[in-house]
Amino acid sequence: MIYIVIGIIGFLVIHLFDFVALKRMPWAKPIIWALGSGLFTYALVMISLSPDKLLIPTWATWLGWVLLLVSLPLLIFSLFINLPFRKTYIEAGIGDKLIRTGLYALVRHPGVPAFTLFIISTVLVSRSMPLLIASPIWIAVDILLVYIQDRFIFGRMFADYDSYQRETPMLIPNRKSIRACLNSFKQASTQ
C-alpha cells in the first residue's frame, strides 16, 4: 500500500507544476517535474516487481506487450513532443500558446488515455496483483487532477482555453476530434 501512496504523492507533486508555472518561479518547473515523475516511477517499478502475481493466460501478457508498444510512444509524444518541451517543462512561466494540434486536437488531455493504456499494459506485462489494485486508484487520481486543471487552472494560463474546451473533448475522442487530429497530422506531414 505504501507504493500506492507514493504514486499518488508523485501525481500531486507533478500537478504542483501548474502553480509553479503560474507563479513564474525560475528553476522550479524542472525540479517539480523530476521529483513528481521520480516518485511515481519509483512507485510503479516497485509495485510492478511485487512477488504477488496474477494468474493470467500467456496471450494476455503478449497483449500487454503490444499495448505497451503503442501506449508508451503515445504517452511520450503527448507529453514531450507534441508540446514545446523547453517552454513547457524548463523555462519559467507558461508556454506562449495553447497547443491544439496533433493529439491535442483529439482530446484536451491526451496524456490521460495514453497513461491509462500504459498502466493496463504494465499490469498485463508485470502480472502484479498490487499494480492491479493501484491502477484504478492512480487513473482516478490522474483524471481528478486533470479535471481540476481543466476547470480551474488552464483558463488562467491560456486566454482562448474556453473555446478549446467547446471544440475539443476532454478525454474521449468524438468523430469531429478524430477528424481534426488526422487533419492536423496530415498538414504537419506536408510541411
C-alpha positions in Angstrom: 0.0 0.0 0.0 2.9 2.4 0.6 3.8 2.4 -3.1 0.2 3.3 -4.0 0.5 6.3 -1.7 3.9 7.2 -3.1 2.4 7.1 -6.6 -0.4 9.4 -5.5 2.1 11.8 -4.0 4.0 11.7 -7.3 0.9 12.8 -9.1 0.2 15.6 -6.7 3.8 16.9 -7.0 3.6 16.7 -10.8 0.4 18.8 -10.7 2.1 21.5 -8.5 3.9 22.1 -11.7 1.0 24.3 -13.0 1.1 26.5 -9.9 4.8 26.9 -10.2 4.3 27.9 -13.9 1.7 30.5 -13.0 4.0 32.0 -10.3 6.9 32.1 -12.9 9.3 30.6 -10.4 12.7 30.0 -12.2 14.2 26.5 -12.0 11.2 25.2 -10.1 9.4 23.6 -13.1 12.1 21.1 -13.9 12.7 20.3 -10.2 8.9 19.7 -9.6 8.5 17.7 -12.7 11.6 15.5 -12.0 10.6 15.0 -8.3 7.0 14.1 -9.1 7.9 11.8 -12.0 10.6 10.2 -10.0 8.2 9.4 -7.1 5.6 8.0 -9.5 8.2 5.9 -11.5 9.7 4.5 -8.3 6.3 3.5 -7.0 5.4 1.9 -10.4 8.6 -0.1 -10.6 8.5 -1.3 -7.0 4.8 -2.3 -7.2 5.4 -4.0 -10.6 8.2 -6.1 -9.1 5.9 -7.4 -6.4 6.1 -11.2 -5.9 2.3 -11.4 -5.7 1.4 -12.3 -9.3 -1.8 -12.6 -11.2 -2.7 -15.9 -12.9 -3.4 -14.7 -16.4 -3.0 -16.6 -19.7 0.1 -16.1 -21.8 -1.8 -14.4 -24.6 -2.8 -11.6 -22.1 0.8 -11.0 -21.3 1.6 -10.7 -25.0 -1.4 -8.4 -25.4 0.2 -6.3 -22.6 3.4 -6.1 -24.6 1.5 -4.9 -27.7 -0.4 -2.3 -25.7 2.9 -1.2 -24.1 4.5 -0.7 -27.6 1.5 1.5 -28.5 0.8 3.4 -25.2 4.4 4.3 -24.2 5.1 6.2 -27.5 1.7 7.8 -27.3 2.4 8.9 -23.7 5.9 10.3 -24.6 4.5 12.0 -27.8 1.6 13.6 -25.9 3.7 14.9 -23.0 7.1 15.7 -24.5 6.9 16.0 -28.3 3.5 17.4 -29.2 4.1 20.1 -26.5 7.0 22.5 -26.9 9.4 20.8 -24.4 11.5 23.7 -23.3 8.7 26.2 -22.8 6.5 23.5 -21.1 9.0 21.9 -18.8 12.1 24.1 -18.3 11.5 27.8 -18.8 9.9 29.8 -16.1 6.3 30.7 -16.6 3.8 29.2 -19.0 4.1 28.5 -22.7 3.2 31.3 -25.1 0.4 29.5 -26.9 -2.2 26.8 -26.5 -1.4 23.6 -28.5 -4.5 22.5 -30.5 -2.7 20.2 -33.0 -1.7 16.6 -33.0 -3.0 14.6 -30.1 -4.3 17.8 -28.6 -6.8 18.1 -31.5 -8.1 14.6 -30.5 -8.7 15.4 -26.8 -7.6 18.2 -24.4 -5.7 15.8 -22.2 -4.2 13.0 -24.4 -1.8 12.0 -21.6 -4.7 10.5 -19.6 -5.9 8.0 -22.2 -2.2 7.2 -23.0 -1.4 6.8 -19.3 -4.5 4.5 -18.9 -3.4 2.3 -21.7 0.2 2.3 -20.4 -0.9 1.2 -16.9 -3.2 -1.5 -18.2 -0.3 -2.8 -20.4 2.0 -2.7 -17.4 -0.4 -4.8 -15.3 -0.6 -7.4 -18.1 3.2 -7.5 -18.6 4.2 -7.5 -14.9 1.2 -9.6 -13.8 1.5 -7.7 -10.5 -1.5 -8.1 -8.2 -0.7 -4.9 -6.2 -0.5 -3.0 -9.5 -3.9 -4.3 -10.5 -5.2 -2.7 -7.2 -3.1 0.5 -7.7 -4.1 1.1 -11.3 -7.7 2.3 -10.9 -6.6 4.4 -8.0 -3.8 6.1 -10.0 -6.0 6.5 -13.0 -8.8 8.1 -10.9 -6.3 10.5 -9.3 -5.0 11.4 -12.7 -8.5 12.1 -14.0 -9.4 14.1 -10.9 -6.2 16.3 -11.2 -6.7 16.8 -14.9 -10.3 17.8 -14.2 -9.1 20.4 -11.7 -6.6 21.7 -14.3 -9.2 21.8 -17.0 -11.8 23.6 -14.8 -9.7 26.0 -12.7 -6.2 26.4 -14.0 -5.8 26.2 -17.7 -8.3 29.0 -18.2 -5.9 31.3 -16.3 -2.9 30.1 -18.3 -4.4 30.4 -21.8 -6.7 33.2 -22.9 -8.6 31.0 -25.5 -8.9 27.9 -23.4 -12.7 28.3 -23.1 -13.1 28.0 -26.9 -10.7 25.0 -26.9 -13.0 23.4 -24.3 -16.0 23.9 -26.5 -14.3 22.5 -29.6 -12.3 19.5 -28.3 -13.5 16.8 -25.9 -11.7 16.4 -22.6 -10.7 12.7 -22.6 -12.8 10.7 -25.0 -12.5 11.5 -28.7 -15.5 12.0 -30.9 -15.8 11.9 -34.7 -15.1 15.6 -35.1 -12.0 15.5 -32.9 -10.7 12.3 -34.7 -11.1 14.1 -38.0 -9.3 17.2 -36.6 -6.4 15.1 -35.3 -6.0 13.3 -38.6 -6.1 16.6 -40.5 -3.5 18.0 -38.1 -1.1 15.2 -38.7 -1.8 15.3 -42.5 -1.0 19.1 -42.5 2.2 18.5 -40.5 3.4 15.8 -42.8 3.0 18.1 -45.9 5.0 21.0 -44.4 
